[in-house]
Amino acid sequence: MNIKVDADWWKTMFDEVYLLTDARSVCDEDITCREVDLICELLPIQPEHRVLDLCGGHGRHSLELCARGFTGCTLLDYSGYLIDHAREHAAKYNYNMDFIQADARCTRLPDESFDHVLIMGNSLGYIPEPAADRQILEEACRILSPDGWLLIDVTDGTVVKESFNPNAWHEIIEDIVVCRQRKMEKNTVYAREIVLSKQEGLIRDCTYSIRLYESEDLVLLLKQVGFESIRVYTDFSPHRYKGDYGFMNHRMLAVGRKS
């Protein structure tokens, strides 16, 4: 099986179709609430702290923090569609929240401007060059205040390798079917995703790739870019039922303090 992936796939894939195909994970309020519970448990976070939701997509975590009374949340993502989606949600509930569309490797945000940076929902490992992840983490370190905290939430590479499934499909509502083919090479999973409407036919045929991390790799990377007091928590599985949820189950969370 040969799956060719455009290096810039992540610039165009995160739109209204993504919110359909990943709805089981990213549009489930109960899952989001449990993920935010974990953020509040793992970080020394207070409602008045400045929090950057980096690569935050449609802002489900920062929006939930706002709903819990946090007043200093900023959402940054490359996708203009997802930023607009989050902005509409925030306006509906009158949340005081900032929005930035930018590349996470170069945010142009001031030094030491946040108390916490969150990288949630397996949002690392999209760009083929491994140095890109290091750039993102260096940028997170730069914009954190002294003793600020970073939290990264990625799929557990060890579990993905042990339970690798080359073919998967699931239905969304009654009309939409999502089919995925995958192959693994070293520490990267390459995938082809076909989204079909039973009524209208093909909606999307696309490919993407995700670089996997195991706990020791993540700890080493965080140390290299300037974090200390690093802790890794494995076996976070927000889905209650068995199934193939791609990279959104069996997750690993790492926290580190800026040294």
N, C-alpha and C positions, 0 to 999 in steps of 0.2 A: 504493500500500500504506500503510495507516494502522496504526501500532503504538502503542497507548496504554500508557503505563508508569506504574504507581503509584510515586510518589516514594520510598516506603518499601520497595520491592521487596527491598532488600538485608537487611532485617530478618528475612525469612522464607524466603529461597531456599536458604540454606546449611544443608542437612540431609543425610539419608541419600541422597536422590535426587541431590543435587549431587555426592556422592562417586561416584555411578554415572556421571552424564553427563560429568563431567570426569576420570574415572578415568585416561584415557590420559595426562593431564598431572600430576594431583595425587596419584595413587596408584601412580606408577611409581618404584620405589626407585632405579633407575639415573639417572633425570632428577633426582630430589632430590639424589642424591650429587653430580652434576655441578654443580648449582646451589650446593650448600654448598661445593664446591671453589672456586667463583668467589667466594663470600663471603670465604673464607679468603685468597684471592689478592688481592682488592681492598681489604680492610680490614686495618689493623694490629691484628688481633684475637688474643687469647691465651686459653688455656683458663680462666684465673681471672677473666676480665672479666665484667662484668654486661651481659647481652644481652637486649634486649626484642624479641620477635618480634611486632610490632604488626600488627593485622589478620591474624594468623598462621593463621587457619583451624584445621585439625586438627593443626597444630603440626609438620608434617613437617620443616621446616627446624630448628627448635629441638630436636626429638627427635633429628635426625641430629647436631646439634652435641653433644648429651648423649652420644650413642653414641661420639663422638670425644673424650670426656673433658672437655667444657666443664661447669663446675659452677655457673654463675650465670645460667641461662636462665629467662626468664619469657615465657609465652605470653599474649597479650591478644587477644580477639576478641569480637564482639557475639553470635555464635551459641553458645547454650548446648549445642546438640547437638555441635558440633565441639569445643568445650572438653571436654566429657565424653569424647568419642572419644579426644582426646589424653591426657587424664588416665588413662584405662584403659591406654593404650599405655605411658605413663611408669611406671605402677605395675607392669606386667608385667615391665619390664626394670629396675625399681628405680632409675629416674633421679631425681635431686634437681632438681625443676623446679617453678616456681610457675605458677598459672593464675588469670587474671582475666577475668571477663566484663564488658565495658564498651564504651561508645562511644569510638572512638579520638579524637574531638574533645575529650573531657573524661575523661581516664583516672583522675583523682584521685590519681595517683602523686606522690610527693614530687619537688621540684625536684632536678635534677642527680643522679638516682639510677641512671643507666645509662651505661656506657662506649660502647655501640653500640645503635642502633635500626635494625631491619630492617623494611622494608615490601616483602614479596616477593609474587610470583605475581599481578602486575597487580591490586593491591588498592586502587588510587587511582582516583578518577573515578566512583564509584558514586552519590554524592548529587548531585541535579540542580544545586544551587546551587554555582557554582565556588568561592565563599568557603569551602565545606566542606573542600576539599582544603587550602586555606591554613591553616584551623584545625587540621587533622590534623598538618601539618608544623610549625606553631608549637608544638603540644603536644609533638611529638617533640623539638624544639629545647629546650623548657623542661625536659624530664626528662633530657636528656643532660648529662653532666658537662662542665666546661670542656675544650675540645679533643676532645670526644666526636665520634663519627662516625655519620652516617646513610647507609644504603644503600637506594635505591628501585629496584624492578624492575617496569617497566611495559611494555606492548606498545608497539612503535615506531609512533607515529601516522603517520609518513611512509609506512612500508611498508604499513600497513593501508589507507591511502587509495589507494595505487598498485595494490594487488592486491585491492581490495574485491570480495567475493563475496556477492551478496544471498541466495543459497540454498545450504544445505549439509546433509548428513546423514551419520551414521555409525552403525554397529552396535556394541553392547556385548555381549560373550558371544554366545549364540545367540538370546536372547529379546528384548533391548531395542534399540529404534531411537530415535535422537535426531535430530529434524529442526529446522532453524533457518532463519527468515526474518529478513533484516536490511535496514535502510535507514540511510543516513547523512545527517545534516543538520549542516552546518558541521563542528565537531570532535567530534560525538557520534554513536555508533552505537546505534540502537534495534533490539532483537531480540525475536522471539517464538520460544520454545523449546517444542516438543511432544515429550514422552517417551512412547513406546508400548511395551507388552508384546505380543508376537505371540500370547501365550496369553491374557492377561488384558485387553487393551485399553489405554485411556488411563491413564497414570500421572500425568502433569502437563502442563498447558498454562499457560505463564507468560510474562511479558515482563520485560525489563530494559533498562537503558541504561548505556553506558560512555563517559565523556569521554576523548578521546584527547589524548596529549601528543606534541609533537615536541621534539627535543633542546633547541632554544633556549628553548622555553616552560618546560621543566623547570628549566633553568639559571636563568632569570629568577626563577621562583617560589622556588627555593632561596635565591637571593641576597636576595630580599625578606624572607624569614622569618629570616635570620640565619646562613646558612651561607657558608663560603668554601672555597678550594682545591677547587672543584667539578670533577669529571671525569665525562664521559659516555662509556659504551661501548655501541656499537650492534652489531646483527647477532648477538646471542646467540640461537641457534636450537637448543634442546635436543632437538627431535625429529629422528631420523635419517632418517625416510622422508617423502616428499612426502604432502601431505594438508591438509585444512582443519582446523586445530586451534584455531579461534577466535582468542582473544587470547593464546594460550599459546605461540606460536612467534614468531620475529622480535621479540625483546624488546630492551629498552634499559635499561641499568643506570646509575644516577647515584649517585656518592658525594660527600659534602660534610662538611666539619668545622665544628663549631659555632664561630662567631667570638666 
